[in-house]
Amino acid sequence: MHVIIFSWEYPPRVVGQLSIYVSNLSTQLVNSKVNVDVVTYDDTTKGQTKEPSGVKTFRVTNPVKTHIGVLTWVLTLNQEVERAAANIYYDSNKQIDLIDVFDWHFIPAAVSLKNALALPFIYSVESIEDHRSPNSNTSYNMAIKSIEWLGFYEANKVNVKSEWMKDEVNRIYNVPEEKITVVSPDSSHWIKGMLKIYRETAEAKKDER
C-alpha cells in the first residue's frame, strides 16, 4: 500500500499535538510495510527527503509571502500541496492508494486530486471550527466551516479519535454515521484500526473502477 498524508505541521515544525501524532502515525505505518509520503509545510526548507524512520517527506513553502489571515495563507499554499502530491503520484507510476488529509487546511488540494486523478481521501479530524471559535458566525469563520463541510462531503471516509467527536461531526455537519470511523490513538489496536480504514477505502475505490 502507498499512501500520501497531508498535514500542515510535521517535525521539526511543531505547532501543536498534530505534528507529533502524524509523525508517530507515519512511522508506525512504515513499520507495517506501508509506503508513506508526507506532504507538509515548511517556511525555510522545501523538497523531498527521506527520514531515518523511512517516511518520505515533501516540504513546500508558500509562494505568497504576505497574508492578511490564515484563509489566504491556506488557499495559496494548497496549490503547492497539490503540485507536490501530483508529482508523487506520477513518480510512483500512478500507484497511490489514497490520501489521508489532517484537518481542514489542505482539503481543497485533496478534493482537486480526488476529482482529477480519482484518488480517494480520508478526512482525519483533529478539531472543527465550532470548537475552535464557539459562538462565532462571522464571514471568516463561515468560510473555514465551508471548507470543512466540503471535506466532509467529498471524503470517502471521515476518521475521528473519539465517540464524542463522531457525535459532534454528525450533529454539526450532518455527516452520516456510517461514513465516520472512530480510532483512538490511545488504543492498543490504533495502527490496526488505521490500516483497516486505509484498506477499506482503497478497496472500495478499486471496486468502483
PAZAPA-4460 file (N, C-alpha, C; in steps of 0.05 Angstrom, whole numbers, plus 32768, in hexadecimal, padded with zeros to 4 digits):
% residues 209
    n_x    n_y    n_z   ca_x   ca_y   ca_z    c_x    c_y    c_z   seq   type   mol
   8011   7FE8   8000   8000   8000   8000   8011   8019   8000     1      M     A
   8009   802D   7FF1   8017   8046   7FF0   8004   805D   7FF5     2      H     A
   8009   806C   800A   7FF7   8082   8012   8006   809C   8014     3      V     A
   7FF7   80B2   800F   8002   80CD   8013   7FF3   80D9   802B     4      I     A
   8001   80E5   803D   7FF5   80F3   8054   7FF9   8111   8051     5      I     A
   7FE4   8120   8054   7FE6   813D   8054   7FE4   8147   8071     6      F     A
   7FF7   8157   8079   7FF6   8163   8094   8003   817E   8093     7      S     A
   7FF7   8193   809E   8002   81AD   809D   8019   81B1   80B1     8      W     A
   801D   819D   80C2   8034   819E   80D4   8040   8182   80D6     9      E     A
   805B   8181   80D8   8069   8167   80D9   8085   816E   80E3    10      Y     A
   8090   815D   80F5   80AB   8163   80FF   80C0   8169   80E9    11      P     A
   80D2   817C   80EE   80D7   818A   8107   80C3   81A1   810C    12      P     A
   80B0   81A6   80FA   809D   81BC   80FF   8086   81B1   8111    13      R     A
   8086   81BA   812A   8072   81B0   813D   8062   81C9   8146    14      V     A
   8048   81C9   813F   8036   81DE   8148   8025   81D5   815F    15      V     A
   801C   81BC   815D   800B   81B0   8171   8010   8192   8172    16      G     A
   7FFC   8183   817B   7FFE   8166   817E   7FFD   8158   8163    17      Q     A
   7FF1   8164   814F   7FEE   8157   8135   8008   814F   8129    18      L     A
   801C   815F   812C   8037   815A   8120   8042   813F   812A    19      S     A
   8041   813B   8144   804C   8122   8150   803A   810B   8149    20      I     A
   8020   810F   8149   800D   80FA   8142   8013   80EF   8125    21      Y     A
   8015   8102   8112   801A   80F9   80F6   8035   80EC   80F3    22      V     A
   8049   80F6   8102   8063   80E9   8101   8062   80CD   810C    23      S     A
   8054   80C9   8122   8051   80AE   812D   8042   809B   811B    24      N     A
   802C   80A6   810F   801C   8096   80FD   802B   808E   80E5    25      L     A
   8039   80A0   80D8   8047   809A   80BF   805E   8086   80C5    26      S     A
   806B   8089   80DC   8081   8076   80E3   8076   805A   80E7    27      T     A
   805F   8058   80F6   8053   803E   80FB   8048   8032   80E1    28      Q     A
   803F   8042   80CF   8036   8037   80B5   804D   802C   80A5    29      L     A
   8064   803A   80A5   807C   802F   8098   8084   8015   80A4    30      V     A
   8083   8013   80BF   808A   7FFA   80CD   8077   7FE4   80C5    31      N     A
   805F   7FEB   80BC   804B   7FD7   80B3   804C   7FD3   8095    32      S     A
   8062   7FDB   8089   8068   7FD6   806C   8056   7FE7   805A    33      K     A
   804E   7FFE   8063   803F   8011   8052   8053   8026   8048    34      V     A
   8051   802C   802E   8061   8040   8022   8054   805B   8028    35      N     A
   8062   806D   8036   8055   8086   803F   8065   809E   8035    36      V     A
   8056   80B1   8029   8060   80CC   8023   8050   80E0   8033    37      D     A
   805D   80F2   8041   8050   8107   804F   8055   8121   8041    38      V     A
   8040   812F   8039   8042   8149   802D   803B   815E   8042    39      V     A
   804E   8170   8048   804A   8182   805E   8056   819D   8057    40      T     A
   8051   81B0   8069   805B   81CC   8065   8074   81D1   8075    41      Y     A
   8087   81DF   8069   809E   81E9   8078   80A7   8204   806B    42      D     A
   80AA   8218   807C   80B0   8232   8070   80CD   8237   8069    43      D     A
   80DE   8223   806F   80FB   8227   8069   8106   8211   8057    44      T     A
   80FA   81FA   8058   8104   81E3   8049   80EF   81D8   8036    45      T     A
   80F7   81D1   801D   80E4   81C5   800B   80F2   81AE   7FFC    46      K     A
   80E1   819C   7FF1   80EB   8185   7FE3   80E7   816B   7FF1    47      G     A
   80EF   8156   7FE5   80EA   813B   7FEF   8102   8130   7FFD    48      Q     A
   80FD   8124   8014   8113   8117   8024   8108   80FD   802F    49      T     A
   811A   80EB   8036   8112   80D2   8044   811C   80D3   8060    50      K     A
   8109   80D1   8073   810F   80D2   808F   811D   80B8   8098    51      E     A
   812B   80B8   80AE   8137   809F   80B9   8122   8089   80BE    52      P     A
   8109   8091   80C3   80F4   807E   80C8   80EB   806F   80AF    53      S     A
   80F3   807A   8098   80EA   806F   807E   80D4   807E   8072    54      G     A
   80C8   8091   8080   80B3   80A3   8075   80C0   80B6   8062    55      V     A
   80B3   80BA   804B   80BC   80CE   8037   80AC   80E8   803C    56      K     A
   80B9   80FE   803F   80AB   8118   8043   80B0   812A   802B    57      T     A
   809B   8138   8024   809C   814B   800E   8093   8166   801A    58      F     A
   80A6   8178   801F   80A0   8191   802C   809D   81A7   8017    59      R     A
   8088   81B7   801A   8082   81CD   8008   8081   81E7   8017    60      V     A
   8088   81FC   8009   8085   8217   8015   806F   8226   8006    61      T     A
   8065   823B   8012   8050   824A   8006   805C   825F   7FF2    62      N     A
   8053   825E   7FD9   805F   8271   7FC6   8057   828E   7FCB    63      P     A
   8042   8292   7FDB   8039   82AD   7FE3   8042   82B2   7FFF    64      V     A
   8052   82C6   8003   805F   82CA   801D   804F   82DB   8031    65      K     A
   803D   82EC   8027   802E   82FE   8039   8011   82F7   8039    66      T     A
   8006   82F4   8051   7FEA   82EC   8053   7FDB   82FC   8068    67      H     A
   7FC1   82FF   8064   7FB1   830D   8077   7FA3   82FB   808B    68      I     A
   7FA6   82E1   8087   7F9B   82CD   8099   7FA0   82B1   8090    69      G     A
   7F97   829E   80A0   7F9C   8282   809A   7F8F   8278   8081    70      V     A
   7F78   8284   807A   7F6A   827B   8062   7F7A   8280   8048    71      L     A
   7F85   8298   8045   7F95   829D   802D   7FAE   828C   802D    72      T     A
   7FB9   8288   8045   7FD1   8277   8047   7FCB   825A   803F    73      W     A
   7FB5   8250   8048   7FAD   8234   8041   7FA7   8231   8024    74      V     A
   7F97   8243   8018   7F8F   8240   7FFD   7FA6   8243   7FE9    75      L     A
   7FB9   8255   7FEF   7FD0   8257   7FDD   7FE4   8241   7FE1    76      T     A
   7FE5   8235   7FF8   7FF7   821E   7FFD   7FEC   8205   7FF1    77      L     A
   7FD2   8202   7FEE   7FC6   81EA   7FE4   7FD0   81E2   7FC8    78      N     A
   7FD5   81F6   7FB7   7FDF   81F0   7F9C   7FFA   81E2   7F9D    79      Q     A
   800B   81E9   7FB1   8025   81DC   7FB4   8022   81BF   7FBF    80      E     A
   800F   81BC   7FD1   8009   81A1   7FDC   7FFF   818F   7FC5    81      V     A
   7FED   819A   7FB5   7FE2   818B   7F9F   7FF8   8183   7F8B    82      E     A
   8009   8196   7F85   801F   8191   7F72   8032   817B   7F7D    83      R     A
   8039   817C   7F96   804B   8168   7FA2   803E   814D   7FA1    84      A     A
   8024   814B   7FA8   8017   8131   7FA8   8015   8126   7F8C    85      A     A
   8010   8137   7F78   800F   812E   7F5C   802A   8123   7F53    86      A     A
   803F   8130   7F5B   805A   8127   7F55   805F   810B   7F61    87      N     A
   8057   8107   7F7A   8059   80ED   7F87   8049   80D8   7F78    88      I     A
   8031   80DF   7F70   801F   80CD   7F61   802C   80C4   7F47    89      Y     A
   8036   80D6   7F38   8041   80CE   7F1E   805D   80C1   7F21    90      Y     A
   806C   80C9   7F35   8086   80BC   7F3A   8082   809F   7F43    91      D     A
   806B   8099   7F4F   8065   807D   7F58   8057   806D   7F42    92      S     A
   8056   8078   7F2A   8048   806B   7F14   802B   8068   7F1A    93      N     A
   8020   807C   7F27   8003   807E   7F2E   7FFA   8069   7F42    94      K     A
   800D   805E   7F51   8007   8049   7F64   8003   8055   7F81    95      Q     A
   7FF1   8067   7F83   7FE9   8072   7F9D   7FCE   8068   7FA5    96      I     A
   7FCB   805E   7FBD   7FB1   8053   7FC5   7F9E   8067   7FD0    97      D     A
   7FA8   807B   7FDF   7F96   808E   7FEB   7FA6   80A5   7FF7    98      L     A
   7F98   80BA   7FFE   7FA3   80D1   800D   7F95   80D2   8028    99      I     A
   7FA4   80D6   803D   7F99   80DB   8058   7F9F   80F8   805F   100      D     A
   7F8A   8109   8060   7F8E   8126   8064   7F86   812D   8080   101      V     A
   7F98   813A   808E   7F94   8141   80AA   7F8B   815E   80AD   102      F     A
   7F73   8161   80B8   7F66   817A   80BD   7F5F   8188   80A2   103      D     A
   7F54   81A0   80A4   7F47   81AC   808D   7F5A   81BA   807A   104      W     A
   7F73   81BF   8083   7F85   81D1   8074   7F8A   81C8   8057   105      H     A
   7F8D   81AE   8052   7F93   81A4   8038   7F7C   8195   802A   106      F     A
   7F64   819A   8034   7F4D   818D   8027   7F4A   8196   800A   107      I     A
   7F4D   81AF   8003   7F4B   81B7   7FE6   7F5D   81A6   7FD4   108      P     A
   7F76   81A2   7FDC   7F88   8192   7FCC   7F7F   8175   7FCA   109      A     A
   7F75   816A   7FE0   7F6C   814E   7FE0   7F54   814B   7FCD   110      A     A
   7F41   815E   7FCE   7F2A   815D   7FBD   7F31   815F   7F9F   111      V     A
   7F44   8171   7F99   7F4D   8173   7F7D   7F5A   815A   7F73   112      S     A
   7F6A   814D   7F84   7F78   8135   7F7C   7F65   811E   7F79   113      L     A
   7F51   811D   7F8B   7F3C   8108   7F89   7F2E   810A   7F6E   114      K     A
   7F26   8122   7F66   7F17   8125   7F4D   7F28   8124   7F34   115      N     A
   7F41   812C   7F36   7F53   812C   7F1E   7F60   8111   7F1A   116      A     A
   7F68   8103   7F30   7F77   80EB   7F2E   7F6A   80D2   7F39   117      L     A
   7F51   80D6   7F42   7F41   80C0   7F4E   7F4F   80B4   7F66   118      A     A
   7F5B   80C6   7F76   7F69   80BD   7F8F   7F55   80C1   7FA6   119      L     A
   7F4D   80AB   7FB3   7F3B   80AD   7FCA   7F4A   80BA   7FE2   120      P     A
   7F3B   80C8   7FF3   7F48   80D3   800A   7F38   80D0   8024   121      F     A
   7F46   80CE   803A   7F3B   80CD   8054   7F3F   80E8   8061   122      I     A
   7F29   80F2   806E   7F2B   810B   807D   7F2F   8104   809A   123      Y     A
   7F47   8107   80A4   7F4E   8101   80C0   7F4B   811B   80D0   124      S     A
   7F38   811B   80E2   7F30   8133   80F0   7F40   8136   810B   125      V     A
   7F4D   814C   810D   7F5B   8153   8126   7F4A   8166   8136   126      E     A
   7F3C   8178   8129   7F2A   818B   8136   7F18   8197   8121   127      S     A
   7F02   81A4   812A   7EF0   81B1   8117   7EEC   81CE   8120   128      I     A
   7EE4   81DF   810D   7EE2   81FC   8112   7ECF   8203   8128   129      E     A
   7EB9   81F4   812B   7EA6   81FB   8140   7EB2   81F8   815C   130      D     A
   7EC7   81E7   815E   7ED4   81E3   8178   7EEB   81F7   817C   131      H     A
   7EF8   81FE   8165   7F0E   8211   8167   7F04   822E   816C   132      R     A
   7EED   8234   8160   7EE2   824F   8162   7EC4   824D   8169   133      S     A
   7EBE   8244   8181   7EA2   8240   8189   7E92   825A   8188   134      P     A
   7E79   8258   817F   7E66   826E   817E   7E6F   8284   816B   135      N     A
   7E80   827E   8158   7E8A   8292   8145   7E7F   828B   812A   136      S     A
   7E70   829E   811E   7E64   8299   8103   7E6C   82AF   80F0   137      N     A
   7E84   82B9   80F3   7E8E   82CD   80E0   7E92   82C1   80C5   138      T     A
   7E95   82D1   80B0   7E9A   82C7   8095   7EB4   82B7   8094   139      S     A
   7EC7   82BF   80A5   7EE1   82B2   80A6   7EDE   8295   80B0   140      Y     A
   7ECF   8292   80C6   7ECA   8277   80D1   7EB9   8266   80BE   141      N     A
   7EA6   8273   80B2   7E95   8264   809F   7EA4   825A   8087   142      M     A
   7EB8   826A   807E   7EC9   8261   8068   7ED9   8248   806F   143      A     A
   7EE4   8247   8088   7EF2   822F   8091   7EDF   8218   8094   144      I     A
   7EC7   821D   809E   7EB3   8208   80A1   7EAB   81FD   8086   145      K     A
   7EAA   820E   8072   7EA3   8204   8057   7EB8   81F1   804C   146      S     A
   7ED1   81F6   8052   7EE7   81E4   804A   7EE4   81CA   8059   147      I     A
   7EDE   81CB   8072   7EDA   81B3   8082   7EC2   81A3   8076   148      E     A
   7EAD   81B1   8070   7E95   81A4   8065   7E9C   8196   804A   149      W     A
   7EAC   81A3   8039   7EB5   8198   8020   7EC4   817E   8025   150      L     A
   7ED6   817E   8039   7EE5   8166   8040   7ED3   814F   8049   151      G     A
   7EC0   8155   805A   7EAE   8140   8064   7E9D   8135   804C   152      F     A
   7E95   8146   803A   7E85   813E   8024   7E94   812D   8010   153      Y     A
   7EAD   8135   8009   7EBC   8129   7FF4   7ECD   8110   7FFE   154      E     A
   7ED3   8110   8017   7EE4   80FA   8022   7ED6   80DF   801E   155      A     A
   7EE7   80CB   8018   7EDC   80AF   8016   7ED6   80A5   8032   156      N     A
   7EE6   80AD   8046   7EE2   80A5   8061   7EEB   80BD   8073   157      K     A
   7EDF   80BE   808B   7EE6   80D2   809F   7EF1   80C3   80B7   158      V     A
   7F08   80CB   80C1   7F14   80BD   80D7   7F16   80D0   80EF   159      N     A
   7F0C   80C8   8106   7F0E   80D8   811F   7F1A   80C7   8135   160      V     A
   7F21   80D5   814B   7F30   80C7   8160   7F1E   80C0   8178   161      K     A
   7F05   80C8   8178   7EF4   80C2   818E   7ED7   80C0   8186   162      S     A
   7EC7   80B3   8196   7EAA   80B1   8191   7E9D   80CD   8193   163      E     A
   7EA8   80DD   81A6   7E9E   80F8   81A9   7EA1   8109   8190   164      W     A
   7EB9   8107   8183   7EBD   8116   816A   7EAC   810B   8154   165      M     A
   7EA8   80F1   8153   7E96   80E5   813F   7E7A   80F1   8142   166      K     A
   7E70   80F4   815A   7E55   80FF   815F   7E55   811C   8157   167      D     A
   7E6A   812B   815C   7E6B   8147   8155   7E6C   814B   8136   168      E     A
   7E7B   813B   8128   7E7D   813D   810B   7E62   8136   80FF   169      V     A
   7E54   8122   810A   7E3A   811B   8101   7E25   8131   8107   170      N     A
   7E27   813D   811F   7E14   8151   8127   7E17   816B   8118   171      R     A
   7E30   8175   8115   7E35   818F   8109   7E35   818E   80EA   172      I     A
   7E40   8179   80DF   7E43   8178   80C2   7E31   8162   80B5   173      Y     A
   7E21   8155   80C5   7E0E   8141   80BB   7E1C   812B   80AA   174      N     A
   7E34   8124   80B2   7E43   810E   80A4   7E36   80F4   80AD   175      V     A
   7E30   80E2   809A   7E24   80C9   80A1   7E36   80B9   80B4   176      P     A
   7E2A   80AC   80C7   7E3A   809D   80DB   7E4A   8087   80CE   177      E     A
   7E3F   807B   80B9   7E4E   8065   80AD   7E67   806E   809E   178      E     A
   7E69   8088   8099   7E80   8093   808B   7E97   8099   809F   179      K     A
   7E90   809A   80B9   7EA4   80A2   80CD   7EAF   8089   80DC   180      I     A
   7EC9   8089   80DE   7ED6   8073   80ED   7EE5   807F   8105   181      T     A
   7EE3   8072   811C   7EF1   807B   8134   7F09   8068   8139   182      V     A
   7F21   8075   8139   7F39   8066   8140   7F49   8077   8154   183      V     A
   7F49   806E   816D   7F57   807C   8182   7F75   8077   8181   184      S     A
   7F86   808C   8182   7FA3   8088   8183   7FAC   807C   819D   185      P     A
   7F9B   807B   81B1   7FA1   806F   81CB   7F9C   8051   81CB   186      D     A
   7F8F   8048   81B6   7F88   802B   81B5   7FA1   801B   81AE   187      S     A
   7FA2   8002   81B9   7FB8   7FF0   81B2   7FB6   7FE6   8195   188      S     A
   7F9E   7FEA   8189   7F99   7FE2   816E   7F99   7FFA   815A   189      H     A
   7FA5   800F   8163   7FA5   8028   8153   7FAE   8024   8136   190      W     A
   7FC5   8019   8132   7FD0   8016   8117   7FBF   8002   8107   191      I     A
   7FB7   7FED   8114   7FA6   7FD9   8106   7F8C   7FE7   80FD   192      K     A
   7F81   7FF8   810E   7F69   8007   8106   7F6E   8019   80EE   193      G     A
   7F84   8027   80EE   7F8B   8039   80D8   7F8F   8029   80BE   194      M     A
   7F9D   8013   80C0   7FA1   8002   80A9   7F87   7FF7   809E   195      L     A
   7F74   7FF1   80AF   7F5A   7FE7   80A6   7F4B   7FFD   8096   196      K     A
   7F4C   8016   80A0   7F3F   802C   8092   7F4C   8030   8077   197      I     A
   7F66   802F   8076   7F75   8032   805D   7F6D   801D   8049   198      Y     A
   7F6D   8004   8052   7F67   7FEE   803F   7F4A   7FF0   8035   199      R     A
   7F38   7FF6   8047   7F1C   7FF8   803F   7F18   800F   802A   200      E     A
   7F26   8025   802F   7F24   803C   801C   7F2F   8035   8001   201      T     A
   7F47   8029   8001   7F54   8021   7FE8   7F44   800C   7FD9   202      A     A
   7F3A   7FF8   7FE7   7F2B   7FE2   7FDA   7F11   7FEC   7FCF   203      E     A
   7F04   7FFE   7FDD   7EEA   8009   7FD4   7EEE   8018   7FB9   204      A     A
   7F04   8027   7FB7   7F0A   8036   7F9F   7F10   8023   7F88   205      K     A
   7F1E   800D   7F8D   7F24   7FFA   7F78   7F0B   7FEC   7F6E   206      K     A
   7EF8   7FE7   7F81   7EDE   7FDB   7F79   7ECE   7FED   7F67   207      D     A
   7ED1   8008   7F6B   7EC2   801B   7F5A   7ECD   801B   7F3E   208      E     A
   7EE7   8015   7F3B   7EF3   8015   7F21   7EEB   7FFB   7F11   209      R     A
***
